[in-house]
Amino acid sequence: MSVTLLAGSATASVALTQSAPAAAPAAAAAVPAPTAPVENLIVGYKSSATEASSNTAAADDATAKGKKAGKKAKFDRRLGTGAALVNLGGATAPADAANVIAQFRSDPDVAYVEPDTRAYAMAVTPNDTEYAKQWDLFEPTAGMNVPPAWDKTTGSGVTVAVIDTGYVAHSDVAPNIVAGYDFISTASEARDGNGRDANPADEGDWNATDGECGASSKAGNSSWHGTHVAGTIAAATNNSKGVAGIAYGAKIQPVRVLGKCGGATSDIVDAITWASGGSVAGVPANATPAKVINMSLGGPGACGTSYQNAINAAVARGTTVVVAAGNSNANASGFSPASCNNVINVASTNRAGDRSYYSNYGAIIDVAAPGGETRRATDTPGTVTTPENAILSTLNAGATTPGAEAYKPYQGTSMAAPHIAGLAALLKSAKPSLTPAQVESAIKNTARPLAGTCTGGCGTGLADAAAAVASVTTTTPPAGSFENTTDFAIGDNATVESPITVSGVTGNAPAALKVGVKIAHTYIGDLKVDLVAPDGSVYTLHNRTGGGTADINQVCTVNASSETANGTWKLRVNDNAGGDTGKIDSWSLGF
């Protein structure tokens, strides 16, 4: 049996320049002169200063200093840290704001002053020049909601095997390539002069004439299909060029099985085995077994025993197997390996949120992902009317043999499957203990309804990367545990408390009370951290140790057997120096 790739036509791409995000501000102790308009200042007074406790004094001081700088300055309110928020009367030019800042800095009663800058979600827009055209990652209608997932995971530590046409060198994918293998056993189909070897380079899969690969086959150029798939999964990101990969921290292992006239089941079965860490006679062991396999390939017919045995063994080794549903606008149960068990079978959706007109469907589909459409179902076959609605990724411009690297949009369930393979890599990176079944469940259980329609069945809906990652990274405290996940800012020379109210616990706290502490701070040597019992008793957990290291993330054991369990407990954090700030991220009590 021979199988083919599952992608549609390619169209030209146009570069779109996008500016890089502004650099983050420096630490408070060395805040540079403002470079953008400033509306407010945060002023921290020394504890000995009257302005530290009197709003009237702070208001008078702000007015006086503003007048000296030739600007209006008005006390607005007191922050939770005790600092004063000073309003400059609207957006103030950097030079004018710097003059007001200088007045505060010259006052010996002022511990620090800094502009009230803005913070943004860490799922920052990548600076890849083609990213704006990757609707499939971020558009709310039919995108896969990938950027928020990057706050928690980028796929680091996970290898994804792309069992496909191999890999043609591309600078936007090269940083994430690890050693693969060429499993095409027939030299004429491999076009590299030999059979199997350790070089998975894509030599091209063009057909010179009609009928070359069967009576109905047509002449065509090389697809460079495996490189397109690889870019969707793990193109280098934030490198000021090209596209962004879904799991851009992951590695791609190119495994070549498709050459001239497709690929043989026997070669693909061996590739599945090897990629997942199994042994194949005559082939060296895989030094970096993949935890995810993507197969954007297939052919007609129900899943055979050879495929099923190889897939079952791969899954038993801990590898998640993702396959494309097929592009025949038919029930996926009639295609292989889409109809195999133990795989994630992926249908394709378009930019409007409908099932792509070509995508296979049916009860056997697990989930849908963006695969795009370069034309509408009613348009003349072979035409390209909406190239911007396909999936943009890495490619090559060579018509037959490799030429210059390029970026082009493709459509197909071949493009949908790598979206799910990339998501599987994000999940495995976020929680390495996940089994393939748990990866599949996380993806399916968090999918959202399609914005459009799917006649025939598209599984549980459109995959949602952020929701899937959140489902495996959000923990619920066990019975007998209490947690506060609200952020509490830790200011310079300030004290902050985060409360937890305990109820329903009989008697006293245990002699081994577990206190989980997660504090984000740039200099923990400044911090004293105490557990305060409901009766006011203090148990010190951390006392200005650790020097200039950052963050506290530990579980402490406290003998609190003399304390009544029920009541309000507090985590008290005291910052004893200037120049570094942070927050209580979360803390917990385990009874």
C-alpha positions as CSV (number, residue, x, y, z in Angstrom):
1,M,0.0,0.0,0.0
2,S,1.2,3.5,-0.9
3,V,0.2,6.7,1.0
4,T,0.5,10.3,0.1
5,L,0.7,13.6,1.9
6,L,-2.5,15.4,2.9
7,A,-2.0,19.0,1.8
8,G,-3.5,21.1,-0.9
9,S,-2.0,23.7,-3.2
10,A,0.7,26.3,-2.3
11,T,0.3,30.0,-3.1
12,A,2.7,32.9,-2.9
13,S,3.5,34.7,0.3
14,V,4.3,38.4,1.0
15,A,6.5,39.6,3.8
16,L,4.9,41.8,6.4
17,T,7.2,43.8,8.7
18,Q,6.3,44.0,12.4
19,S,8.1,46.1,14.9
20,A,9.7,44.5,17.9
21,P,8.1,45.0,21.4
22,A,9.7,47.7,23.6
23,A,12.3,46.6,26.0
24,A,11.3,46.0,29.6
25,P,12.1,48.7,32.1
26,A,15.1,48.3,34.4
27,A,14.9,47.5,38.1
28,A,13.6,50.2,40.4
29,A,17.0,50.9,41.9
30,A,18.3,52.1,38.5
31,V,15.3,53.4,36.8
32,P,16.5,55.4,33.7
33,A,15.0,58.7,32.6
34,P,11.5,58.1,31.1
35,T,11.4,57.7,27.3
36,A,7.7,57.8,27.0
37,P,5.0,60.1,28.4
38,V,4.3,59.6,32.1
39,E,1.0,60.1,33.8
40,N,1.8,59.1,37.4
41,L,4.7,58.6,39.7
42,I,5.1,56.2,42.6
43,V,6.9,57.7,45.5
44,G,8.1,55.7,48.4
45,Y,9.0,57.8,51.5
46,K,11.3,56.6,54.3
47,S,9.5,55.3,57.3
48,S,10.8,58.2,59.4
49,A,9.2,60.8,57.1
50,T,5.9,62.4,57.9
51,E,4.8,61.9,54.3
52,A,5.1,58.1,54.8
53,S,2.0,58.1,57.1
54,S,0.2,61.4,56.5
55,N,-1.7,61.8,53.3
56,T,-2.0,65.5,53.9
57,A,1.8,65.8,54.2
58,A,2.3,63.7,51.0
59,A,-0.2,65.9,49.2
60,D,1.6,69.1,50.2
61,D,4.9,67.6,49.3
62,A,3.7,66.6,45.8
63,T,2.3,70.0,45.1
64,A,5.5,71.8,46.2
65,K,7.8,69.5,44.2
66,G,5.6,69.9,41.1
67,K,5.7,73.7,41.4
68,K,9.5,73.6,41.7
69,A,9.6,71.6,38.5
70,G,7.1,73.8,36.7
71,K,4.5,71.1,36.6
72,K,1.3,70.3,38.4
73,A,1.7,67.3,40.7
74,K,-1.1,66.0,42.9
75,F,-1.3,63.3,45.5
76,D,-3.7,60.7,44.2
77,R,-3.9,57.9,46.7
78,R,-1.9,55.6,49.0
79,L,-0.8,52.2,47.6
80,G,-1.1,49.0,49.5
81,T,2.7,49.1,50.0
82,G,2.4,52.5,51.7
83,A,3.9,54.4,48.7
84,A,2.2,57.5,47.4
85,L,0.7,57.7,43.9
86,V,1.3,61.2,42.4
87,N,-0.7,62.3,39.4
88,L,1.0,64.6,36.9
89,G,-2.2,65.9,35.4
90,G,-2.2,63.7,32.3
91,A,0.4,62.4,29.9
92,T,3.6,64.4,30.6
93,A,6.5,64.6,28.3
94,P,9.5,62.5,29.4
95,A,11.7,65.6,30.0
96,D,9.1,67.3,32.1
97,A,8.4,64.1,34.1
98,A,12.2,63.7,34.6
99,N,12.3,67.2,36.2
100,V,9.6,66.2,38.7
101,I,11.4,62.9,39.4
102,A,14.6,64.8,40.1
103,Q,12.8,66.9,42.7
104,F,11.7,63.8,44.6
105,R,15.1,62.1,44.2
106,S,16.9,65.1,45.8
107,D,14.8,64.8,48.9
108,P,16.5,62.7,51.6
109,D,13.1,61.7,53.0
110,V,12.3,59.9,49.7
111,A,13.4,56.2,49.5
112,Y,12.6,55.9,45.8
113,V,10.5,57.4,43.0
114,E,9.7,55.7,39.7
115,P,7.2,56.2,36.8
116,D,4.0,54.3,37.1
117,T,4.7,52.1,34.0
118,R,2.3,49.6,32.4
119,A,2.5,45.9,32.5
120,Y,1.2,43.6,29.7
121,A,0.3,39.9,29.4
122,M,3.4,37.9,29.0
123,A,1.9,36.2,25.9
124,V,3.6,38.9,23.9
125,T,3.2,39.1,20.2
126,P,6.2,37.4,18.6
127,N,8.4,39.6,16.5
128,D,8.5,37.1,13.6
129,T,7.9,39.2,10.5
130,E,5.1,36.9,9.1
131,Y,3.3,36.4,12.4
132,A,0.5,38.8,11.6
133,K,-0.7,36.4,8.9
134,Q,-0.8,33.4,11.2
135,W,-4.5,33.8,11.9
136,D,-4.6,30.1,12.8
137,L,-2.7,30.8,16.1
138,F,-4.5,33.8,17.5
139,E,-7.8,34.9,15.7
140,P,-10.7,34.6,18.1
141,T,-13.1,33.2,15.5
142,A,-11.2,30.2,14.3
143,G,-7.7,30.4,15.7
144,M,-6.4,27.9,18.2
145,N,-5.7,30.4,21.0
146,V,-2.0,29.6,21.2
147,P,-0.4,32.8,22.6
148,P,-1.8,32.6,26.1
149,A,-0.4,29.0,26.4
150,W,3.1,30.4,25.8
151,D,2.9,32.0,29.3
152,K,3.2,28.5,30.7
153,T,5.0,26.4,28.1
154,T,6.8,26.6,24.8
155,G,7.4,22.8,24.3
156,S,10.9,22.8,25.8
157,G,12.3,19.3,26.4
158,V,10.0,17.6,23.9
159,T,10.9,16.1,20.5
160,V,8.3,15.8,17.8
161,A,8.9,13.3,15.0
162,V,7.6,14.5,11.6
163,I,7.1,11.4,9.6
164,D,6.8,12.9,6.1
165,T,8.9,13.9,3.1
166,G,11.9,14.7,5.1
167,Y,13.4,18.2,5.7
168,V,14.9,20.7,3.3
169,A,17.2,23.2,5.0
170,H,15.4,26.3,6.3
171,S,16.9,28.9,8.6
172,D,13.6,29.4,10.5
173,V,13.4,25.7,11.4
174,A,17.1,24.7,11.6
175,P,17.7,25.8,15.3
176,N,15.1,23.2,16.3
177,I,16.2,20.2,14.2
178,V,17.6,17.1,15.7
179,A,19.0,14.0,13.9
180,G,16.4,12.0,12.0
181,Y,16.5,9.2,9.5
182,D,15.5,8.3,5.9
183,F,13.3,5.2,5.9
184,I,12.6,5.1,2.1
185,S,14.0,1.7,1.2
186,T,13.8,2.0,-2.6
187,A,16.6,4.2,-4.2
188,S,14.5,5.3,-7.1
189,E,11.8,6.6,-4.9
190,A,14.3,8.2,-2.5
191,R,16.1,10.0,-5.3
192,D,19.3,10.0,-3.2
193,G,21.0,7.2,-4.9
194,N,20.5,4.6,-2.1
195,G,18.0,3.1,0.2
196,R,17.7,3.8,3.9
197,D,20.3,6.1,5.5
198,A,20.8,8.6,8.3
199,N,20.2,11.6,6.1
200,P,16.5,12.6,6.1
201,A,17.0,15.4,3.6
202,D,14.0,16.0,1.3
203,E,15.2,15.3,-2.2
204,G,11.9,16.4,-3.8
205,D,8.7,14.5,-4.6
206,W,7.9,15.9,-8.0
207,N,6.3,13.9,-10.9
208,A,7.7,14.7,-14.3
209,T,4.7,13.4,-16.3
210,D,1.1,12.4,-15.9
211,G,0.6,8.8,-15.0
212,E,4.0,8.4,-13.6
213,C,2.6,7.2,-10.2
214,G,-0.5,5.5,-11.5
215,A,-3.1,6.0,-14.1
216,S,-4.7,9.0,-12.4
217,S,-1.6,10.7,-11.2
218,K,-0.7,14.1,-12.5
219,A,2.7,15.8,-13.1
220,G,3.6,18.2,-10.4
221,N,6.3,20.0,-8.6
222,S,7.9,19.1,-5.3
223,S,5.8,19.9,-2.2
224,W,8.5,20.2,0.5
225,H,5.6,19.1,2.6
226,G,7.6,17.9,5.7
227,T,9.3,21.3,6.0
228,H,5.9,23.1,6.0
229,V,4.6,20.7,8.7
230,A,7.8,21.2,10.8
231,G,7.5,25.0,10.7
232,T,3.9,24.9,12.0
233,I,5.0,22.8,14.9
234,A,8.3,24.4,15.9
235,A,9.6,27.2,13.7
236,A,12.0,29.3,15.7
237,T,10.1,32.2,17.3
238,N,11.0,35.8,18.4
239,N,13.9,35.7,15.9
240,S,12.7,38.7,13.9
241,K,12.0,36.6,10.8
242,G,9.4,34.3,9.3
243,V,6.7,32.5,11.2
244,A,6.2,31.4,14.8
245,G,5.9,27.7,15.7
246,I,3.2,26.5,18.1
247,A,5.7,24.6,20.2
248,Y,8.8,26.7,19.4
249,G,10.8,25.4,22.3
250,A,10.4,21.8,21.1
251,K,12.7,19.9,18.7
252,I,11.8,18.5,15.3
253,Q,13.0,15.0,14.3
254,P,12.6,14.7,10.5
255,V,11.8,11.1,9.5
256,R,11.6,10.6,5.8
257,V,9.1,8.1,4.4
258,L,7.5,9.9,1.4
259,G,9.4,10.4,-1.8
260,K,8.6,9.9,-5.5
261,C,5.0,8.4,-5.7
262,G,4.4,8.6,-2.0
263,G,5.5,6.0,0.6
264,A,5.2,2.4,1.5
265,T,3.3,1.1,4.6
266,S,6.3,-1.0,5.5
267,D,8.6,2.0,5.6
268,I,6.1,4.1,7.6
269,V,5.6,1.3,10.1
270,D,9.4,1.1,10.7
271,A,9.5,4.9,11.0
272,I,6.8,4.9,13.7
273,T,8.7,2.2,15.6
274,W,12.1,3.9,15.4
275,A,10.8,7.5,16.1
276,S,9.1,6.3,19.3
277,G,12.3,4.5,20.5
278,G,11.7,1.0,19.2
279,S,14.2,-1.1,17.5
280,V,14.4,-1.6,13.7
281,A,16.7,-4.1,12.2
282,G,19.7,-2.5,10.4
283,V,18.9,1.0,11.8
284,P,20.9,2.6,14.6
285,A,18.9,3.3,17.8
286,N,17.2,6.6,18.0
287,A,19.2,8.8,20.4
288,T,16.4,11.2,20.9
289,P,13.1,9.3,20.8
290,A,10.0,11.5,20.1
291,K,7.2,12.0,22.6
292,V,5.0,13.1,19.8
293,I,4.6,11.8,16.2
294,N,2.9,13.8,13.5
295,M,1.7,11.9,10.4
296,S,0.2,14.2,7.8
297,L,-0.2,11.4,5.4
298,G,-2.6,8.6,4.4
299,G,-4.5,6.6,1.8
300,P,-7.8,4.8,1.3
301,G,-8.7,1.7,3.3
302,A,-9.3,0.8,6.9
303,C,-6.5,0.6,9.3
304,G,-4.4,-2.5,8.8
305,T,-2.8,-4.7,11.4
306,S,0.7,-3.5,10.5
307,Y,-0.2,0.2,11.2
308,Q,-2.2,-0.7,14.3
309,N,0.6,-2.8,15.8
310,A,3.2,-0.1,15.2
311,I,1.0,2.6,16.7
312,N,0.0,0.6,19.7
313,A,3.7,-0.1,20.5
314,A,4.6,3.6,20.1
315,V,1.8,4.7,22.4
316,A,2.9,2.0,24.9
317,R,6.4,3.7,24.9
318,G,4.7,7.0,25.8
319,T,4.5,8.6,22.4
320,T,1.4,10.5,21.3
321,V,0.5,9.8,17.7
322,V,-1.3,12.5,15.7
323,V,-2.7,11.9,12.2
324,A,-4.5,13.8,9.5
325,A,-8.1,12.9,8.8
326,G,-7.7,13.1,5.0
327,N,-8.8,15.5,2.3
328,S,-11.5,13.6,0.4
329,N,-14.6,15.2,2.0
330,A,-15.6,11.7,3.1
331,N,-15.9,9.7,6.2
332,A,-12.5,9.3,7.8
333,S,-13.3,5.7,8.7
334,G,-12.4,4.7,5.2
335,F,-8.8,6.0,5.4
336,S,-5.6,4.9,7.0
337,P,-3.9,5.6,9.4
338,A,-6.8,8.0,10.3
339,S,-9.0,5.1,11.1
340,C,-6.5,3.4,13.5
341,N,-7.1,3.3,17.2
342,N,-4.8,5.0,19.7
343,V,-4.3,8.1,17.5
344,I,-5.5,11.7,17.6
345,N,-7.4,12.0,14.4
346,V,-7.6,15.6,13.2
347,A,-10.1,17.3,10.9
348,S,-9.5,20.7,9.3
349,T,-11.4,23.9,9.8
350,N,-11.3,27.2,7.8
351,R,-10.9,30.8,8.9
352,A,-14.6,31.2,9.4
353,G,-14.8,28.3,11.8
354,D,-16.5,25.8,9.4
355,R,-15.2,22.4,8.5
356,S,-12.9,22.9,5.5
357,Y,-14.8,21.8,2.3
358,Y,-12.2,19.1,1.6
359,S,-11.8,17.7,5.2
360,N,-12.8,14.2,6.0
361,Y,-15.3,13.9,8.9
362,G,-17.2,11.4,11.0
363,A,-17.5,9.8,14.4
364,I,-13.9,8.7,14.2
365,I,-12.6,12.3,14.3
366,D,-11.2,13.3,17.7
367,V,-10.8,17.0,17.3
368,A,-10.5,19.8,14.7
369,A,-7.7,22.3,14.1
370,P,-7.1,25.1,11.5
371,G,-6.1,23.7,8.1
372,G,-7.3,26.6,6.1
373,E,-8.9,27.1,2.7
374,T,-7.4,28.8,-0.4
375,R,-10.8,28.7,-2.1
376,R,-14.4,28.2,-1.3
377,A,-16.1,24.9,-2.0
378,T,-18.1,26.4,-4.8
379,D,-15.1,27.9,-6.6
380,T,-13.6,26.1,-9.6
381,P,-11.3,23.3,-8.4
382,G,-7.7,24.3,-8.8
383,T,-8.3,28.0,-8.4
384,V,-6.8,30.1,-5.6
385,T,-9.1,32.9,-4.5
386,T,-8.2,33.4,-0.8
387,P,-4.5,32.5,-0.2
388,E,-4.5,34.5,3.0
389,N,-7.0,32.0,4.5
390,A,-4.6,29.1,4.3
391,I,-1.8,28.1,6.8
392,L,1.4,30.0,6.3
393,S,4.6,28.1,7.1
394,T,8.2,27.4,6.0
395,L,8.9,26.0,2.5
396,N,11.3,25.9,-0.4
397,A,11.1,27.7,-3.7
398,G,12.6,24.9,-5.8
399,A,10.3,23.4,-8.4
400,T,11.9,20.0,-8.3
401,T,15.2,19.9,-6.4
402,P,15.8,22.3,-3.5
403,G,16.2,26.0,-4.2
404,A,15.9,29.1,-2.0
405,E,14.0,28.9,1.3
406,A,10.6,30.4,1.3
407,Y,7.3,30.9,3.1
408,K,4.0,29.8,1.5
409,P,0.4,29.0,2.6
410,Y,-0.9,25.5,2.2
411,Q,-4.3,24.0,3.0
412,G,-5.2,20.5,4.1
413,T,-5.7,18.2,7.0
414,S,-1.9,17.9,6.7
415,M,-1.8,21.5,8.1
416,A,-4.4,20.8,10.8
417,A,-2.6,17.8,12.3
418,P,0.7,19.7,13.1
419,H,-1.4,22.2,15.1
420,I,-2.4,19.3,17.4
421,A,1.1,17.8,17.4
422,G,2.4,21.2,18.5
423,L,-0.2,21.4,21.2
424,A,0.7,17.9,22.4
425,A,4.3,19.0,22.7
426,L,3.2,22.0,24.8
427,L,1.2,19.7,27.1
428,K,4.1,17.2,27.5
429,S,6.5,20.0,28.3
430,A,4.1,21.6,30.8
431,K,3.5,18.2,32.5
432,P,6.0,15.5,31.4
433,S,4.2,12.8,33.3
434,L,1.2,12.9,31.0
435,T,0.4,9.7,29.1
436,P,-0.7,9.7,25.5
437,A,-4.2,9.0,26.6
438,Q,-4.1,12.0,29.0
439,V,-2.7,14.2,26.3
440,E,-5.6,13.3,24.1
441,S,-8.1,13.8,26.8
442,A,-6.7,17.2,27.7
443,I,-7.0,18.3,24.0
444,K,-10.5,16.9,23.4
445,N,-12.0,17.9,26.8
446,T,-11.0,21.6,26.4
447,A,-11.9,22.1,22.8
448,R,-14.5,24.7,22.1
449,P,-17.5,24.6,19.7
450,L,-16.7,25.6,16.1
451,A,-17.8,29.1,15.2
452,G,-19.3,27.7,12.1
453,T,-20.6,24.3,11.1
454,C,-19.3,20.8,10.6
455,T,-21.5,18.5,8.7
456,G,-20.6,14.9,9.4
457,G,-18.8,15.4,12.7
458,C,-15.6,17.2,13.8
459,G,-14.9,15.5,17.1
460,T,-15.2,17.5,20.3
461,G,-14.7,20.8,18.4
462,L,-11.8,23.3,17.7
463,A,-8.8,22.7,19.9
464,D,-7.9,25.5,22.3
465,A,-4.3,25.6,23.3
466,A,-4.6,27.9,26.3
467,A,-7.4,25.9,27.8
468,A,-5.7,22.6,27.2
469,V,-2.5,23.8,28.9
470,A,-4.4,25.3,31.8
471,S,-6.2,22.1,32.3
472,V,-2.9,20.2,33.1
473,T,-1.1,23.0,34.9
474,T,-3.8,24.2,37.3
475,T,-3.8,22.3,40.5
476,T,-6.5,21.9,43.1
477,P,-5.3,21.6,46.7
478,P,-6.0,18.2,48.2
479,A,-8.5,17.7,51.0
480,G,-7.3,19.4,54.2
481,S,-5.4,22.0,52.2
482,F,-6.1,25.7,51.9
483,E,-4.5,28.1,49.3
484,N,-4.4,31.8,48.4
485,T,-3.4,32.4,44.8
486,T,-4.1,36.2,44.8
487,D,-1.0,38.3,44.1
488,F,0.2,40.6,46.8
489,A,2.8,43.2,45.7
490,I,5.9,43.4,47.9
491,G,7.3,47.0,47.9
492,D,10.7,48.3,49.0
493,N,10.9,48.6,52.8
494,A,7.3,47.5,53.2
495,T,5.3,44.8,54.8
496,V,2.5,42.9,53.1
497,E,0.3,40.1,54.4
498,S,-1.7,37.4,52.5
499,P,-4.5,35.8,54.5
500,I,-6.0,32.3,54.4
501,T,-9.1,31.5,56.4
502,V,-9.2,27.9,57.6
503,S,-12.5,26.3,58.6
504,G,-13.8,22.8,59.1
505,V,-10.7,21.5,60.7
506,T,-11.1,19.8,64.1
507,G,-8.7,20.7,66.9
508,N,-5.3,22.1,66.6
509,A,-2.9,22.4,63.7
510,P,-0.5,19.5,63.2
511,A,3.1,19.3,64.5
512,A,4.1,19.1,60.8
513,L,2.0,21.8,59.2
514,K,3.0,22.1,55.6
515,V,3.4,25.7,54.4
516,G,3.9,26.1,50.7
517,V,5.4,29.5,49.7
518,K,5.8,30.9,46.2
519,I,7.3,34.4,46.1
520,A,8.6,36.1,43.0
521,H,11.3,38.6,44.1
522,T,14.5,39.7,42.5
523,Y,16.6,39.7,45.7
524,I,15.4,37.4,48.5
525,G,18.1,38.4,50.8
526,D,16.0,41.5,51.5
527,L,13.0,39.4,52.7
528,K,11.8,38.1,56.1
529,V,8.9,35.7,55.7
530,D,6.7,34.7,58.6
531,L,3.7,32.5,59.1
532,V,1.3,34.3,61.5
533,A,-1.2,32.1,63.4
534,P,-4.8,33.1,64.1
535,D,-3.8,34.1,67.7
536,G,-0.9,36.3,66.4
537,S,1.9,33.8,67.1
538,V,4.8,34.2,64.6
539,Y,6.7,31.4,62.9
540,T,9.7,32.5,60.8
541,L,10.1,30.7,57.5
542,H,12.8,32.8,55.8
543,N,15.0,35.5,57.3
544,R,17.0,37.5,54.8
545,T,19.0,34.5,53.5
546,G,19.8,33.7,49.9
547,G,21.7,36.8,49.1
548,G,21.0,38.1,45.6
549,T,19.2,35.1,44.4
550,A,15.7,35.4,43.0
551,D,12.3,33.8,44.1
552,I,11.2,31.5,46.9
553,N,9.4,28.4,45.9
554,Q,9.5,25.8,48.8
555,V,7.4,23.9,51.3
556,C,8.3,24.5,54.9
557,T,7.3,22.3,57.9
558,V,6.1,24.1,61.0
559,N,5.3,22.7,64.5
560,A,2.0,24.5,65.0
561,S,0.5,21.9,67.3
562,S,-0.2,24.6,69.9
563,E,-2.4,26.6,67.5
564,T,-6.1,26.2,66.9
565,A,-6.4,25.2,63.3
566,N,-9.5,27.2,62.4
567,G,-9.2,31.0,61.9
568,T,-7.3,33.4,59.7
569,W,-3.6,32.6,59.1
570,K,-1.4,35.1,57.3
571,L,1.8,34.9,55.3
572,R,3.7,38.1,56.3
573,V,6.5,39.3,54.1
574,N,8.8,42.2,55.1
575,D,11.1,43.8,52.6
576,N,14.0,45.3,54.5
577,A,15.9,47.2,51.7
578,G,15.4,49.3,48.6
579,G,16.0,48.5,45.0
580,D,14.1,45.2,44.5
581,T,10.4,44.4,44.5
582,G,8.2,41.4,43.9
583,K,5.0,39.7,44.9
584,I,3.6,36.9,46.9
585,D,2.4,34.7,44.1
586,S,0.7,32.1,46.1
587,W,0.9,30.2,49.4
588,S,-0.8,27.2,51.0
589,L,-1.5,25.4,54.3
590,G,-1.6,21.6,54.4
591,F,-3.2,20.2,57.6
